[in-house]
Amino acid sequence: MLLAACNRGRGRVLEIAYVSGVQAILRDRVAAVYEKAGVVKNGERVEVLDHDRRFVKVRTAAGVTGWVEQRYLVGQEVFDRIQKLTADNRNDPVQAQGAARNDTNLHVEPGRDAEHLYQISSGEKLSLLKRGTAEKPGAVVPPSRSATPGGNPQDNKPVPVIEDWWLVRDSHDRVGWVLGRMIDLDIPLDVAQYAEGQRIVAYFVLNQVPDGDKKVAQYLTVVTEPKDGLPFDFNQIRVFTWNVKRHRYETAYRERMEGVLPVTVSQENFDKEGVLPAFTLRVQDDNGNVTERKYKLNTPIVRRVYALGEEPARAVSRKAVSRKAKRRR
């Protein structure tokens, strides 16, 4: 029995783990006084040889062994989930480009308490793919001022704070969830200045137009209210075209609707009009049903493209509305 105890953990691999911290020190022993045996870095694969309360004995790919704190490691399951996210969303259309505002974690699902493996450095470029939401742990919305002690108990019931999250692809092609407020969009200032207090959640280059010796991009922006936790991804779109004579962006089209991502952009042949940029939106109704709407840009005009058998909604004149009101009376 003594021999078995002495040999415990010397070579037998118990499991595989991955370093989730930026880096961690390997100790030669679990004690207040120790020697530094090495360093492991974020995402590094290690073999677990032994456990001792808060510490784990590991062996690196280079054969270096040492003890590291358990909190710096995650198991094979977390690694596999990140790999699956990356594979499942490999061909998803990019909704916007952005950069990490601060050092942040790449989670396996939306939520601050969700497991994470990789860490993203401040300023790292990110491709935004999907929006999600999750409750902020331990945070609730304060009760309404109109609520009274003798009123409906539901008025005083704590409501969780909901946060927006984004599924992103980092500069190493790894996919995971990042807290929305940790990302700054890379949208040009000439277009961002027209947000009018709203939040731009996605943007797309529709095409480019010549202006002298340069080409200028024309944009579709997808906009929503400046708050988290909404039941839709966006509630307005705006198309900005470039005025060659005045050398500035102008709003060519805007429309309100409750929509969900993704938005897709393409180039299509429209017979006599030729090849034009087109984009497709996914709009949801009050029952949560989602339908698609396609539009085309023939600068500076944006028009709805109706499918075969689909008819545009007829505009109701003021006279017709007046006649209906009189009949109701």
matplotlib code that plots the C-alpha trace (Angstrom):
import matplotlib.pyplot as plt

x = [0.0, 2.8, 4.5, 1.2, 0.8, 4.3, 3.8, 0.4, 0.2, 3.8, 2.8, -0.8, -3.0, -6.3, -7.8, -7.1, -7.5, -7.0, -5.7, -8.5, -6.4, -4.1, -1.2, -0.5, 2.6, 3.6, 4.8, 7.2, 5.2, 2.0, 3.5, 3.8, 7.4, 7.9, 10.1, 8.7, 8.7, 7.3, 4.4, 1.3, -0.7, -4.3, -5.7, -2.8, -3.6, -2.2, -2.4, -3.8, -1.7, -2.9, -5.3, -4.7, -7.5, -7.2, -4.2, -3.8, -0.6, -0.2, 2.2, 2.6, 3.1, 6.8, 7.0, 7.2, 5.3, 4.1, 1.2, -1.3, -4.4, -7.6, -9.4, -7.1, -8.2, -11.3, -12.1, -12.4, -16.1, -15.6, -13.0, -15.4, -18.2, -16.1, -15.0, -18.7, -19.7, -16.9, -17.9, -21.6, -21.2, -18.4, -20.5, -22.7, -23.0, -21.1, -23.4, -20.8, -17.1, -15.9, -13.2, -13.0, -13.2, -11.4, -9.8, -12.8, -13.7, -15.1, -18.0, -19.7, -23.1, -24.6, -24.1, -21.5, -21.5, -21.1, -17.9, -15.2, -11.8, -10.2, -9.5, -9.7, -7.3, -8.4, -8.5, -8.7, -10.8, -14.1, -16.8, -20.3, -22.6, -25.6, -27.3, -28.4, -29.6, -29.0, -29.8, -27.2, -26.4, -27.6, -29.1, -32.7, -34.7, -35.8, -39.6, -41.7, -42.3, -46.0, -46.0, -47.7, -47.4, -51.1, -51.1, -50.7, -47.8, -46.7, -45.8, -43.2, -41.8, -38.1, -37.4, -34.0, -31.7, -31.3, -28.0, -27.2, -24.5, -22.9, -21.7, -18.4, -15.5, -12.2, -8.9, -8.0, -11.3, -12.6, -16.3, -17.9, -20.2, -19.0, -20.9, -22.3, -21.1, -17.5, -17.6, -17.2, -18.4, -16.0, -18.6, -17.3, -17.9, -19.5, -22.3, -22.3, -23.1, -26.6, -27.5, -29.7, -29.4, -30.2, -27.9, -26.5, -26.4, -25.3, -24.1, -23.3, -21.5, -24.0, -21.7, -19.2, -19.7, -17.0, -16.3, -13.4, -10.3, -11.8, -14.6, -17.0, -19.0, -22.8, -24.3, -27.2, -27.5, -29.7, -30.7, -32.5, -33.3, -30.3, -31.1, -30.5, -32.9, -35.4, -37.5, -36.2, -32.7, -33.6, -36.6, -35.4, -33.2, -31.5, -29.8, -27.1, -26.1, -23.3, -24.2, -21.4, -22.2, -22.2, -19.6, -21.6, -23.8, -27.6, -30.5, -31.9, -34.4, -35.6, -38.3, -39.5, -40.2, -39.3, -36.7, -34.3, -30.8, -29.2, -29.5, -28.0, -26.6, -26.0, -25.6, -28.5, -29.4, -32.7, -33.0, -33.1, -31.8, -28.7, -26.8, -27.8, -27.1, -29.9, -30.5, -33.0, -34.5, -36.2, -39.2, -41.3, -45.0, -46.8, -47.0, -43.3, -43.7, -40.7, -41.0, -38.4, -38.4, -36.1, -35.0, -32.8, -30.8, -30.7, -28.9, -30.3, -33.6, -34.4, -37.4, -39.0, -38.7, -41.8, -41.8, -43.9, -47.5, -46.7, -48.5, -47.5, -49.7, -52.1, -51.9, -55.2, -56.1, -57.3, -60.7, -61.2, -60.3, -62.8, -65.6, -64.9, -65.1, -68.4, -69.9, -68.8, -70.6]
y = [0.0, 2.4, 1.7, 2.3, 5.7, 6.7, 6.0, 7.7, 10.4, 9.9, 8.9, 7.8, 10.3, 10.9, 13.3, 16.0, 19.7, 23.1, 26.4, 29.0, 31.8, 34.1, 32.1, 30.2, 29.2, 25.6, 24.8, 22.0, 21.3, 22.3, 24.3, 27.9, 27.9, 26.4, 26.6, 27.7, 24.7, 26.4, 28.4, 27.4, 29.7, 30.2, 27.4, 25.1, 21.3, 19.5, 16.0, 15.8, 13.4, 14.1, 16.2, 17.9, 20.0, 23.4, 22.2, 19.8, 18.2, 18.4, 17.6, 19.9, 18.9, 19.7, 17.2, 19.8, 18.7, 20.9, 21.9, 24.5, 25.9, 24.1, 27.5, 28.0, 24.8, 23.5, 20.0, 18.4, 19.0, 22.8, 22.5, 20.2, 22.7, 25.5, 23.3, 22.5, 26.1, 26.9, 24.1, 24.7, 28.5, 28.3, 29.5, 32.0, 35.4, 38.1, 40.9, 43.4, 43.8, 45.0, 45.0, 43.9, 47.0, 45.2, 41.8, 39.4, 35.7, 33.6, 31.6, 28.4, 30.0, 33.5, 34.2, 35.5, 32.2, 30.1, 28.2, 29.8, 28.7, 31.3, 34.9, 37.7, 40.6, 44.3, 45.6, 42.2, 42.1, 40.2, 39.1, 39.3, 36.4, 36.2, 38.0, 36.3, 37.3, 36.1, 37.2, 39.1, 37.1, 38.8, 41.9, 42.9, 45.9, 48.2, 48.2, 50.7, 54.1, 53.6, 50.4, 50.8, 48.5, 47.5, 47.1, 44.0, 41.8, 41.3, 45.0, 44.5, 41.2, 41.4, 41.4, 40.1, 42.3, 40.9, 41.5, 41.2, 38.8, 38.2, 35.0, 36.1, 34.7, 35.9, 36.5, 32.8, 31.6, 30.4, 31.0, 31.7, 34.2, 37.6, 40.2, 42.7, 45.8, 44.5, 45.1, 48.3, 48.2, 49.3, 51.3, 54.4, 57.6, 59.2, 56.7, 56.1, 59.8, 59.3, 56.8, 59.5, 58.0, 54.5, 51.4, 50.1, 46.3, 45.4, 47.0, 45.9, 47.4, 47.1, 48.4, 51.1, 54.1, 56.2, 59.7, 61.2, 59.0, 57.0, 54.6, 55.1, 52.4, 52.6, 51.0, 49.2, 49.7, 47.7, 49.7, 49.1, 50.9, 51.6, 49.0, 45.3, 42.4, 43.3, 40.5, 41.4, 42.0, 45.2, 47.5, 49.7, 49.7, 52.6, 52.7, 55.4, 56.3, 58.6, 62.0, 62.4, 66.2, 67.0, 64.4, 63.2, 60.4, 60.8, 58.6, 56.9, 54.7, 53.8, 51.4, 50.2, 46.6, 44.0, 41.8, 39.0, 38.3, 37.3, 39.8, 38.6, 40.8, 39.7, 40.9, 39.9, 40.4, 42.4, 42.2, 45.7, 47.2, 45.0, 43.6, 45.4, 45.0, 43.2, 42.4, 40.1, 40.8, 38.4, 40.0, 38.6, 39.3, 39.5, 35.7, 35.2, 34.0, 35.0, 35.9, 37.2, 40.5, 41.3, 44.7, 46.1, 49.2, 51.1, 54.1, 56.2, 54.3, 51.3, 49.2, 46.0, 42.9, 40.8, 37.0, 35.4, 35.6, 38.1, 41.4, 44.7, 46.1, 48.7, 52.2, 53.5, 57.0, 59.6, 59.7, 56.0, 56.2, 59.1, 57.1, 54.1, 56.3, 57.8, 54.3, 53.3, 56.4]
z = [0.0, 0.8, -2.6, -4.4, -2.5, -3.5, -7.1, -7.2, -9.9, -11.3, -14.8, -15.0, -16.9, -15.1, -17.6, -20.1, -19.1, -20.7, -19.3, -19.1, -17.5, -19.4, -17.9, -14.7, -12.8, -12.3, -8.8, -8.0, -4.8, -3.0, -0.1, 1.1, -0.2, -3.7, -6.8, -10.1, -12.4, -15.5, -17.0, -18.9, -21.2, -22.2, -24.3, -23.6, -23.3, -20.3, -18.8, -15.3, -13.1, -9.6, -7.4, -4.1, -2.8, -4.8, -6.9, -9.8, -10.9, -14.7, -17.5, -20.5, -24.1, -23.6, -20.7, -17.9, -14.7, -11.9, -9.7, -10.8, -9.2, -10.2, -11.0, -14.0, -15.7, -17.5, -18.7, -22.1, -22.2, -22.3, -25.1, -27.1, -26.7, -28.1, -31.0, -31.7, -31.7, -34.1, -36.5, -36.3, -37.1, -39.5, -42.5, -40.6, -42.3, -40.4, -39.1, -38.1, -37.4, -34.0, -31.4, -27.8, -25.5, -22.7, -22.0, -21.9, -22.0, -24.8, -23.2, -24.3, -24.0, -23.0, -19.3, -17.0, -15.0, -18.2, -18.6, -20.7, -22.1, -24.3, -23.4, -25.9, -25.5, -25.5, -29.1, -30.7, -33.9, -33.8, -36.3, -34.8, -35.8, -33.6, -30.6, -27.5, -24.0, -20.4, -16.9, -15.0, -11.8, -8.7, -10.4, -10.4, -11.8, -9.0, -8.2, -10.1, -8.3, -8.9, -6.9, -3.5, -0.4, -0.6, -4.4, -6.6, -5.2, -8.8, -9.0, -6.3, -7.6, -8.5, -12.2, -13.4, -15.4, -18.9, -20.8, -24.5, -25.6, -29.0, -30.6, -32.2, -34.2, -33.0, -34.9, -34.4, -35.9, -32.5, -31.8, -28.5, -26.6, -25.4, -23.3, -25.8, -23.9, -24.3, -28.0, -30.0, -33.6, -36.3, -38.3, -40.0, -38.1, -41.2, -40.8, -37.0, -36.5, -37.9, -35.2, -33.5, -30.1, -31.2, -31.1, -34.4, -33.9, -37.4, -40.6, -44.2, -47.2, -50.1, -52.8, -53.7, -55.9, -57.6, -56.4, -58.3, -57.9, -55.0, -54.3, -51.4, -49.7, -49.3, -46.2, -44.7, -41.0, -38.6, -35.6, -32.3, -29.0, -26.7, -24.1, -23.5, -23.3, -26.0, -27.5, -31.0, -32.5, -34.3, -35.0, -37.8, -40.9, -42.6, -46.0, -46.5, -50.0, -51.1, -52.7, -55.3, -55.8, -52.1, -51.1, -48.1, -46.9, -47.1, -45.8, -48.8, -47.0, -43.5, -42.3, -38.9, -38.1, -35.4, -36.9, -36.0, -37.3, -39.5, -42.3, -45.6, -48.4, -52.0, -55.6, -58.0, -61.6, -62.0, -65.8, -67.3, -64.1, -64.2, -61.3, -58.1, -54.3, -52.5, -48.9, -47.0, -43.6, -41.3, -39.7, -36.8, -36.1, -32.8, -32.6, -33.2, -36.7, -38.9, -42.6, -45.1, -47.0, -49.8, -51.0, -53.8, -54.1, -57.4, -56.1, -54.6, -54.6, -52.4, -53.3, -51.9, -54.1, -54.0, -54.5, -57.2, -56.0, -53.2, -53.5, -52.0, -49.2, -50.7, -49.4, -47.9, -48.9, -46.3, -48.1, -47.7, -44.0, -43.6, -45.3, -43.0, -40.0, -41.1, -41.6, -38.1, -36.7]

ax = plt.figure().add_subplot(projection="3d")
ax.plot(x, y, z, "-o")
ax.set_aspect("equal")
plt.show()
